[in-house]
C-alpha cells in the first residue's frame, strides 16, 4: 500500500504568496482610507453647514440692527428738515 499525503482542505491564510498578501494589505489600506476620509469629510461638511447657518443668523441680526439705526437717523434728519420753522420777524 502506498502512503500518500492527505490534501490540506483547510487553507492557511499565511501560506499565500507574498504578492497576494501585499495586494491584500494595499486593498485594505485603500478601503480604510476611503471610509475614514468619507466619514471625516462628511463630518466636516455638516460642521461647516452648522457654523455658516450660525454666522448667517448672527450677521442678519446685526444687519437688521444697523438698518434700523440708519432708518432712525434718516427719519430724524427728514423730520428736522421738514419741521416748521419759527417765524423770527
N, CA, C and O atoms as CSV, one atom per row, in Angstrom:
chain,resi,resn,atom,element,x,y,z
A,1,UNK,N,N,0.827,-1.169,0.000
A,1,UNK,CA,C,0.000,0.000,0.000
A,1,UNK,C,C,0.882,1.247,0.000
A,1,UNK,O,O,1.842,1.349,0.763
A,2,UNK,N,N,0.539,2.173,-0.858
A,2,UNK,CA,C,1.310,3.410,-0.974
A,2,UNK,C,C,0.704,4.442,-0.029
A,2,UNK,O,O,-0.510,4.647,-0.010
A,3,UNK,N,N,1.545,5.075,0.736
A,3,UNK,CA,C,1.111,6.067,1.710
A,3,UNK,C,C,1.189,7.461,1.056
A,3,UNK,O,O,2.273,8.025,0.908
A,4,UNK,N,N,0.038,7.996,0.673
A,4,UNK,CA,C,0.008,9.309,0.021
A,4,UNK,C,C,-0.345,10.384,1.061
A,4,UNK,O,O,-1.094,10.123,2.003
A,5,UNK,N,N,0.206,11.603,0.877
A,5,UNK,CA,C,-0.165,12.678,1.822
A,5,UNK,C,C,-1.619,13.096,1.595
A,5,UNK,O,O,-2.104,13.155,0.465
A,6,UNK,N,N,-2.274,13.376,2.678
A,6,UNK,CA,C,-3.671,13.802,2.581
A,6,UNK,C,C,-3.713,15.266,2.155
A,6,UNK,O,O,-2.899,16.063,2.620
A,7,UNK,N,N,-4.645,15.630,1.284
A,7,UNK,CA,C,-4.742,17.043,0.876
A,7,UNK,C,C,-5.202,17.916,2.045
A,7,UNK,O,O,-6.052,17.527,2.845
A,8,UNK,N,N,-4.614,19.096,2.111
A,8,UNK,CA,C,-4.967,20.038,3.167
A,8,UNK,C,C,-6.210,20.799,2.714
A,8,UNK,O,O,-6.118,21.686,1.865
A,9,UNK,N,N,-7.345,20.467,3.261
A,9,UNK,CA,C,-8.602,21.089,2.861
A,9,UNK,C,C,-8.800,22.452,3.523
A,9,UNK,O,O,-9.513,23.305,2.994
A,10,UNK,N,N,-8.177,22.651,4.661
A,10,UNK,CA,C,-8.262,23.963,5.314
A,10,UNK,C,C,-7.116,24.820,4.809
A,10,UNK,O,O,-5.948,24.444,4.910
A,11,UNK,N,N,-7.460,25.959,4.273
A,11,UNK,CA,C,-6.434,26.836,3.693
A,11,UNK,C,C,-5.883,27.754,4.770
A,11,UNK,O,O,-6.648,28.441,5.446
A,12,UNK,N,N,-4.614,27.774,4.933
A,12,UNK,CA,C,-3.968,28.645,5.901
A,12,UNK,C,C,-3.706,29.993,5.236
A,12,UNK,O,O,-3.120,30.058,4.155
A,13,UNK,N,N,-4.141,31.056,5.884
A,13,UNK,CA,C,-4.024,32.392,5.300
A,13,UNK,C,C,-2.561,32.789,5.124
A,13,UNK,O,O,-2.219,33.465,4.154
A,14,UNK,N,N,-1.716,32.390,6.024
A,14,UNK,CA,C,-0.332,32.836,5.985
A,14,UNK,C,C,0.522,32.047,4.999
A,14,UNK,O,O,1.713,32.328,4.870
A,15,UNK,N,N,-0.046,31.075,4.306
A,15,UNK,CA,C,0.718,30.328,3.316
A,15,UNK,C,C,0.478,30.848,1.901
A,15,UNK,O,O,0.810,30.178,0.922
A,16,UNK,N,N,-0.094,32.032,1.798
A,16,UNK,CA,C,-0.282,32.629,0.483
A,16,UNK,C,C,1.020,33.244,0.016
A,16,UNK,O,O,1.879,33.568,0.836
A,17,UNK,N,N,1.182,33.411,-1.286
A,17,UNK,CA,C,2.401,34.063,-1.786
A,17,UNK,C,C,2.495,35.507,-1.280
A,17,UNK,O,O,1.481,36.119,-0.941
A,18,UNK,N,N,3.710,36.040,-1.232
A,18,UNK,CA,C,3.935,37.367,-0.670
A,18,UNK,C,C,3.215,38.450,-1.466
A,18,UNK,O,O,2.738,39.427,-0.889
A,19,UNK,N,N,3.130,38.284,-2.805
A,19,UNK,CA,C,2.497,39.319,-3.611
A,19,UNK,C,C,0.979,39.337,-3.393
A,19,UNK,O,O,0.358,40.391,-3.527
A,20,UNK,N,N,0.385,38.216,-3.066
A,20,UNK,CA,C,-1.046,38.198,-2.754
A,20,UNK,C,C,-1.272,38.897,-1.416
A,20,UNK,O,O,-2.236,39.647,-1.263
A,21,UNK,N,N,-0.403,38.659,-0.463
A,21,UNK,CA,C,-0.518,39.339,0.824
A,21,UNK,C,C,-0.301,40.840,0.670
A,21,UNK,O,O,-0.978,41.636,1.321
A,22,UNK,N,N,0.644,41.231,-0.191
A,22,UNK,CA,C,0.907,42.657,-0.411
A,22,UNK,C,C,-0.304,43.336,-1.050
A,22,UNK,O,O,-0.678,44.442,-0.659
A,23,UNK,N,N,-0.911,42.678,-2.025
A,23,UNK,CA,C,-2.106,43.252,-2.661
A,23,UNK,C,C,-3.249,43.328,-1.661
A,23,UNK,O,O,-4.010,44.296,-1.663
A,24,UNK,N,N,-3.376,42.327,-0.815
A,24,UNK,CA,C,-4.424,42.334,0.204
A,24,UNK,C,C,-4.230,43.487,1.181
A,24,UNK,O,O,-5.192,44.165,1.541
A,25,UNK,N,N,-3.008,43.710,1.606
A,25,UNK,CA,C,-2.720,44.823,2.522
A,25,UNK,C,C,-3.006,46.164,1.839
A,25,UNK,O,O,-3.595,47.062,2.440
A,26,UNK,N,N,-2.586,46.289,0.584
A,26,UNK,CA,C,-2.840,47.538,-0.153
A,26,UNK,C,C,-4.344,47.777,-0.308
A,26,UNK,O,O,-4.812,48.908,-0.178
A,27,UNK,N,N,-5.086,46.729,-0.582
A,27,UNK,CA,C,-6.534,46.863,-0.727
A,27,UNK,C,C,-7.179,47.280,0.588
A,27,UNK,O,O,-8.050,48.149,0.606
A,28,UNK,N,N,-6.758,46.665,1.687
A,28,UNK,CA,C,-7.315,47.032,2.989
A,28,UNK,C,C,-6.998,48.479,3.349
A,28,UNK,O,O,-7.860,49.199,3.852
A,29,UNK,N,N,-5.773,48.901,3.093
A,29,UNK,CA,C,-5.413,50.300,3.370
A,29,UNK,C,C,-6.231,51.263,2.520
A,29,UNK,O,O,-6.666,52.308,3.002
A,30,UNK,N,N,-6.439,50.909,1.253
A,30,UNK,CA,C,-7.231,51.763,0.369
A,30,UNK,C,C,-8.659,51.886,0.870
A,30,UNK,O,O,-9.205,52.987,0.939
A,31,UNK,N,N,-9.262,50.765,1.217
A,31,UNK,CA,C,-10.648,50.789,1.691
A,31,UNK,C,C,-10.753,51.562,2.999
A,31,UNK,O,O,-11.662,52.376,3.159
A,32,UNK,N,N,-9.848,51.325,3.930
A,32,UNK,CA,C,-9.897,52.049,5.201
A,32,UNK,C,C,-9.680,53.542,4.999
A,32,UNK,O,O,-10.314,54.359,5.667
A,33,UNK,N,N,-8.789,53.901,4.082
A,33,UNK,CA,C,-8.559,55.316,3.793
A,33,UNK,C,C,-9.797,55.962,3.203
A,33,UNK,O,O,-10.163,57.074,3.586
A,34,UNK,N,N,-10.441,55.280,2.279
A,34,UNK,CA,C,-11.657,55.829,1.677
A,34,UNK,C,C,-12.786,55.964,2.688
A,34,UNK,O,O,-13.501,56.966,2.694
A,35,UNK,N,N,-12.948,54.967,3.534
A,35,UNK,CA,C,-14.015,55.033,4.536
A,35,UNK,C,C,-13.724,56.130,5.548
A,35,UNK,O,O,-14.607,56.923,5.875
A,36,UNK,N,N,-12.503,56.181,6.040
A,36,UNK,CA,C,-12.150,57.215,7.021
A,36,UNK,C,C,-12.257,58.610,6.414
A,36,UNK,O,O,-12.743,59.535,7.065
A,37,UNK,N,N,-11.808,58.765,5.180
A,37,UNK,CA,C,-11.912,60.065,4.511
A,37,UNK,C,C,-13.353,60.486,4.308
A,37,UNK,O,O,-13.694,61.657,4.476
A,38,UNK,N,N,-14.200,59.531,3.947
A,38,UNK,CA,C,-15.618,59.845,3.761
A,38,UNK,C,C,-16.254,60.290,5.069
A,38,UNK,O,O,-17.005,61.265,5.094
A,39,UNK,N,N,-15.961,59.589,6.145
A,39,UNK,CA,C,-16.512,59.967,7.448
A,39,UNK,C,C,-15.996,61.342,7.864
A,39,UNK,O,O,-16.765,62.175,8.345
A,40,UNK,N,N,-14.709,61.579,7.681
A,40,UNK,CA,C,-14.107,62.865,8.073
A,40,UNK,C,C,-14.718,64.024,7.291
A,40,UNK,O,O,-15.127,65.028,7.874
A,41,UNK,N,N,-14.777,63.878,5.963
A,41,UNK,CA,C,-15.282,64.988,5.158
A,41,UNK,C,C,-16.784,65.172,5.295
A,41,UNK,O,O,-17.278,66.287,5.126
A,42,UNK,N,N,-17.523,64.114,5.597
A,42,UNK,CA,C,-18.948,64.272,5.870
A,42,UNK,C,C,-19.142,65.061,7.162
A,42,UNK,O,O,-19.970,65.970,7.220
A,43,UNK,N,N,-18.384,64.717,8.189
A,43,UNK,CA,C,-18.472,65.454,9.454
A,43,UNK,C,C,-18.033,66.906,9.254
A,43,UNK,O,O,-18.645,67.818,9.809
A,44,UNK,N,N,-16.986,67.124,8.471
A,44,UNK,CA,C,-16.509,68.479,8.198
A,44,UNK,C,C,-17.573,69.294,7.468
A,44,UNK,O,O,-17.783,70.467,7.778
A,45,UNK,N,N,-18.245,68.670,6.497
A,45,UNK,CA,C,-19.280,69.373,5.737
A,45,UNK,C,C,-20.445,69.761,6.639
A,45,UNK,O,O,-20.928,70.891,6.573
A,46,UNK,N,N,-20.901,68.835,7.481
A,46,UNK,CA,C,-22.014,69.164,8.377
A,46,UNK,C,C,-21.611,70.222,9.394
A,46,UNK,O,O,-22.431,71.060,9.769
A,47,UNK,N,N,-20.363,70.197,9.845
A,47,UNK,CA,C,-19.892,71.230,10.773
A,47,UNK,C,C,-19.894,72.601,10.105
A,47,UNK,O,O,-20.303,73.591,10.712
A,48,UNK,N,N,-19.438,72.659,8.858
A,48,UNK,CA,C,-19.413,73.942,8.151
A,48,UNK,C,C,-20.828,74.443,7.872
A,48,UNK,O,O,-21.086,75.644,7.958
A,49,UNK,N,N,-21.743,73.541,7.539
A,49,UNK,CA,C,-23.133,73.953,7.344
A,49,UNK,C,C,-23.707,74.536,8.627
A,49,UNK,O,O,-24.406,75.549,8.593
A,50,UNK,N,N,-23.417,73.903,9.755
A,50,UNK,CA,C,-23.901,74.400,11.042
A,50,UNK,C,C,-23.311,75.764,11.356
A,50,UNK,O,O,-24.035,76.679,11.747
A,51,UNK,N,N,-21.989,75.909,11.186
A,51,UNK,CA,C,-21.343,77.182,11.515
A,51,UNK,C,C,-21.789,78.294,10.575
A,51,UNK,O,O,-21.989,79.426,11.014
A,52,UNK,N,N,-21.947,77.990,9.291
A,52,UNK,CA,C,-22.408,79.016,8.352
A,52,UNK,C,C,-23.805,79.489,8.701
A,52,UNK,O,O,-24.108,80.678,8.610
A,53,UNK,N,N,-24.664,78.544,9.106
A,53,UNK,CA,C,-26.012,78.932,9.495
A,53,UNK,C,C,-25.970,79.812,10.737
A,53,UNK,O,O,-26.692,80.805,10.823
A,54,UNK,N,N,-25.126,79.450,11.698
A,54,UNK,CA,C,-24.995,80.228,12.934
A,54,UNK,C,C,-24.469,81.635,12.641
A,54,UNK,O,O,-25.005,82.617,13.154
A,55,UNK,N,N,-23.417,81.734,11.812
A,55,UNK,CA,C,-22.852,83.040,11.490
A,55,UNK,C,C,-23.822,83.877,10.668
A,55,UNK,O,O,-23.914,85.090,10.857
A,56,UNK,N,N,-24.552,83.227,9.749
A,56,UNK,CA,C,-25.509,83.962,8.930
A,56,UNK,C,C,-26.630,84.519,9.798
A,56,UNK,O,O,-27.088,85.640,9.575
A,57,UNK,N,N,-27.075,83.746,10.785
A,57,UNK,CA,C,-28.113,84.216,11.699
A,57,UNK,C,C,-27.614,85.427,12.478
A,57,UNK,O,O,-28.329,86.421,12.597
A,58,UNK,N,N,-26.392,85.354,13.010
A,58,UNK,CA,C,-25.825,86.468,13.767
A,58,UNK,C,C,-25.649,87.690,12.870
A,58,UNK,O,O,-25.932,88.815,13.282
A,59,UNK,N,N,-25.177,87.462,11.634
A,59,UNK,CA,C,-24.969,88.570,10.699
A,59,UNK,C,C,-26.288,89.242,10.365
A,59,UNK,O,O,-26.350,90.468,10.277
A,60,UNK,N,N,-27.349,88.458,10.176
A,60,UNK,CA,C,-28.638,89.066,9.824
A,60,UNK,C,C,-29.183,89.877,10.992
A,60,UNK,O,O,-29.812,90.914,10.779
A,61,UNK,N,N,-28.956,89.426,12.218
A,61,UNK,CA,C,-29.401,90.202,13.381
A,61,UNK,C,C,-28.650,91.535,13.430
A,61,UNK,O,O,-29.259,92.589,13.615
A,62,UNK,N,N,-27.329,91.483,13.263
A,62,UNK,CA,C,-26.539,92.720,13.280
A,62,UNK,C,C,-26.918,93.624,12.110
A,62,UNK,O,O,-26.971,94.845,12.256
A,63,UNK,N,N,-27.180,93.023,10.953
A,63,UNK,CA,C,-27.556,93.815,9.781
A,63,UNK,C,C,-28.902,94.501,10.002
A,63,UNK,O,O,-29.072,95.661,9.627
A,64,UNK,N,N,-29.859,93.797,10.607
A,64,UNK,CA,C,-31.157,94.413,10.893
A,64,UNK,C,C,-31.021,95.558,11.892
A,64,UNK,O,O,-31.669,96.593,11.740
A,65,UNK,N,N,-30.182,95.379,12.913
A,65,UNK,CA,C,-29.973,96.457,13.879
A,65,UNK,C,C,-29.347,97.673,13.211
A,65,UNK,O,O,-29.740,98.807,13.484
A,66,UNK,N,N,-28.372,97.437,12.334
A,66,UNK,CA,C,-27.722,98.546,11.619
A,66,UNK,C,C,-28.715,99.267,10.708
A,66,UNK,O,O,-28.718,100.496,10.647
A,67,UNK,N,N,-29.544,98.524,10.013
A,67,UNK,CA,C,-30.540,99.141,9.127
A,67,UNK,C,C,-31.562,99.937,9.934
A,67,UNK,O,O,-31.990,101.007,9.502
A,68,UNK,N,N,-31.956,99.426,11.099
A,68,UNK,CA,C,-32.906,100.155,11.954
A,68,UNK,C,C,-32.281,101.451,12.452
A,68,UNK,O,O,-32.947,102.485,12.515
A,69,UNK,N,N,-30.984,101.392,12.808
A,69,UNK,CA,C,-30.301,102.607,13.257
A,69,UNK,C,C,-30.217,103.627,12.130
A,69,UNK,O,O,-30.461,104.812,12.355
A,70,UNK,N,N,-29.877,103.190,10.924
A,70,UNK,CA,C,-29.793,104.099,9.784
A,70,UNK,C,C,-31.156,104.684,9.449
A,70,UNK,O,O,-31.259,105.862,9.105
A,71,UNK,N,N,-32.208,103.867,9.549
A,71,UNK,CA,C,-33.547,104.369,9.253
A,71,UNK,C,C,-33.965,105.412,10.283
A,71,UNK,O,O,-34.590,106.415,9.939
A,72,UNK,N,N,-33.617,105.174,11.552
A,72,UNK,CA,C,-33.970,106.140,12.595
A,72,UNK,C,C,-33.224,107.454,12.370
A,72,UNK,O,O,-33.800,108.527,12.552
A,73,UNK,N,N,-31.954,107.385,11.979
A,73,UNK,CA,C,-31.196,108.598,11.692
A,73,UNK,C,C,-31.784,109.335,10.490
A,73,UNK,O,O,-31.883,110.562,10.499
A,74,UNK,N,N,-32.173,108.589,9.458
A,74,UNK,CA,C,-32.746,109.216,8.265
A,74,UNK,C,C,-34.084,109.868,8.595
A,74,UNK,O,O,-34.355,110.982,8.146
A,75,UNK,N,N,-34.915,109.195,9.364
A,75,UNK,CA,C,-36.203,109.783,9.743
A,75,UNK,C,C,-36.004,111.016,10.609
A,75,UNK,O,O,-36.754,111.986,10.497
A,76,UNK,N,N,-34.987,110.980,11.478
A,76,UNK,CA,C,-34.719,112.151,12.317
A,76,UNK,C,C,-34.244,113.318,11.468
A,76,UNK,O,O,-34.648,114.456,11.708
A,77,UNK,N,N,-33.402,113.063,10.488
A,77,UNK,CA,C,-32.915,114.156,9.641
A,77,UNK,C,C,-34.031,114.698,8.750
A,77,UNK,O,O,-34.090,115.902,8.499
A,78,UNK,N,N,-34.919,113.817,8.266
A,78,UNK,CA,C,-36.059,114.278,7.460
A,78,UNK,C,C,-36.998,115.094,8.332
A,78,UNK,O,O,-37.521,116.116,7.889
A,79,UNK,N,N,-37.216,114.660,9.552
A,79,UNK,CA,C,-38.096,115.406,10.456
A,79,UNK,C,C,-37.503,116.770,10.780
A,79,UNK,O,O,-38.244,117.743,10.929
A,80,UNK,N,N,-36.189,116.859,10.892
A,80,UNK,CA,C,-35.547,118.141,11.202
A,80,UNK,C,C,-35.654,119.077,9.999
A,80,UNK,O,O,-35.817,120.282,10.186
A,81,UNK,N,N,-35.571,118.570,8.794
A,81,UNK,CA,C,-35.637,119.416,7.608
A,81,UNK,C,C,-37.069,119.873,7.353
A,81,UNK,O,O,-37.296,121.026,6.986
A,82,UNK,N,N,-38.020,118.992,7.540
A,82,UNK,CA,C,-39.413,119.324,7.222
A,82,UNK,C,C,-40.165,119.948,8.391
A,82,UNK,O,O,-41.342,120.281,8.245
A,83,UNK,N,N,-39.540,120.114,9.515
A,83,UNK,CA,C,-40.216,120.711,10.667
A,83,UNK,C,C,-40.496,122.177,10.370
A,83,UNK,O,O,-39.675,122.873,9.774
A,84,UNK,N,N,-41.663,122.630,10.792
A,84,UNK,CA,C,-41.961,124.064,10.546
A,84,UNK,C,C,-41.025,124.953,11.368
A,84,UNK,O,O,-40.830,124.762,12.568
A,85,UNK,N,N,-40.467,125.918,10.673
A,85,UNK,CA,C,-39.536,126.814,11.350
A,85,UNK,C,C,-40.294,127.978,11.957
A,85,UNK,O,O,-41.288,128.443,11.399
A,86,UNK,N,N,-39.823,128.444,13.098
A,86,UNK,CA,C,-40.491,129.570,13.760
A,86,UNK,C,C,-40.183,130.843,12.993
A,86,UNK,O,O,-39.076,131.051,12.496
A,87,UNK,N,N,-41.165,131.653,12.919
A,87,UNK,CA,C,-41.022,132.921,12.208
A,87,UNK,C,C,-40.343,133.924,13.148
A,87,UNK,O,O,-40.879,134.234,14.213
A,88,UNK,N,N,-39.169,134.432,12.760
A,88,UNK,CA,C,-38.407,135.321,13.630
A,88,UNK,C,C,-38.698,136.794,13.363
A,88,UNK,O,O,-38.008,137.654,13.911
A,89,UNK,N,N,-39.676,137.108,12.556
A,89,UNK,CA,C,-39.976,138.520,12.260
A,89,UNK,C,C,-40.637,139.200,13.372
A,89,UNK,O,O,-40.949,140.387,13.272
